[in-house]
Amino acid sequence: MHCYFCRHNTKEIDFIETETLKPFISLLGKIKARKKTGLCSRHQKQVSQAIKRARELALLPYTKK
């Protein structure tokens, strides 16, 4: 298992934990691809949904400066 969340036995990814989500965002503010993050498909979908929710609630910016 190469997935970060599978290794740490994480069941669900919470959008409020922004420090956990920041490494999965590129310098331009885009969500990194699954090949670059090394996540499994289930966790990649959860991360992308959590990032989108956090952006809507203004917990994460849409773009980085």
C-alpha positions as CSV (number, residue, x, y, z in Angstrom):
1,M,0.0,0.0,0.0
2,H,1.5,3.3,-1.1
3,C,-1.5,5.5,-0.2
4,Y,-0.8,7.9,2.7
5,F,-4.2,7.6,4.2
6,C,-4.3,3.8,3.9
7,R,-0.9,3.6,5.7
8,H,-2.3,5.8,8.5
9,N,-5.5,3.8,8.6
10,T,-7.7,6.9,7.9
11,K,-11.3,6.1,7.2
12,E,-12.6,9.5,6.2
13,I,-10.9,12.8,5.3
14,D,-12.3,15.9,7.0
15,F,-12.4,19.2,5.1
16,I,-11.8,21.1,8.3
17,E,-8.3,19.7,8.7
18,T,-6.7,22.1,6.1
19,E,-3.1,21.2,7.2
20,T,-3.7,17.7,6.0
21,L,-5.1,18.9,2.6
22,K,-2.4,21.5,1.8
23,P,0.2,19.0,0.5
24,F,-2.3,17.8,-2.1
25,I,-2.6,21.3,-3.7
26,S,-0.1,22.5,-6.3
27,L,1.7,25.9,-6.2
28,L,-0.9,27.3,-8.6
29,G,-3.8,26.1,-6.4
30,K,-4.8,23.1,-8.4
31,I,-5.6,19.7,-6.9
32,K,-2.6,17.4,-7.6
33,A,-3.2,14.3,-9.8
34,R,-3.4,10.9,-8.4
35,K,-0.1,9.9,-10.0
36,K,1.7,12.7,-8.2
37,T,0.0,12.3,-4.8
38,G,0.3,8.5,-4.7
39,L,-3.2,8.1,-3.3
40,C,-5.6,5.3,-4.0
41,S,-8.7,6.2,-6.0
42,R,-11.0,6.1,-3.0
43,H,-8.8,8.6,-1.0
44,Q,-8.1,10.7,-4.0
45,K,-11.8,11.3,-4.5
46,Q,-12.2,12.1,-0.8
47,V,-9.3,14.5,-0.9
48,S,-10.6,16.4,-3.9
49,Q,-14.1,16.6,-2.4
50,A,-12.7,17.8,0.9
51,I,-10.6,20.5,-0.9
52,K,-13.6,21.7,-2.8
53,R,-15.7,21.9,0.3
54,A,-13.0,23.7,2.2
55,R,-12.7,26.2,-0.7
56,E,-16.4,27.0,-0.6
57,L,-16.3,27.7,3.1
58,A,-13.2,29.9,2.6
59,L,-10.9,27.5,4.7
60,L,-8.6,27.1,1.7
61,P,-7.9,29.7,-1.0
62,Y,-8.8,29.0,-4.7
63,T,-5.3,30.2,-5.7
64,K,-2.1,30.7,-3.9
65,K,-0.2,34.0,-4.0
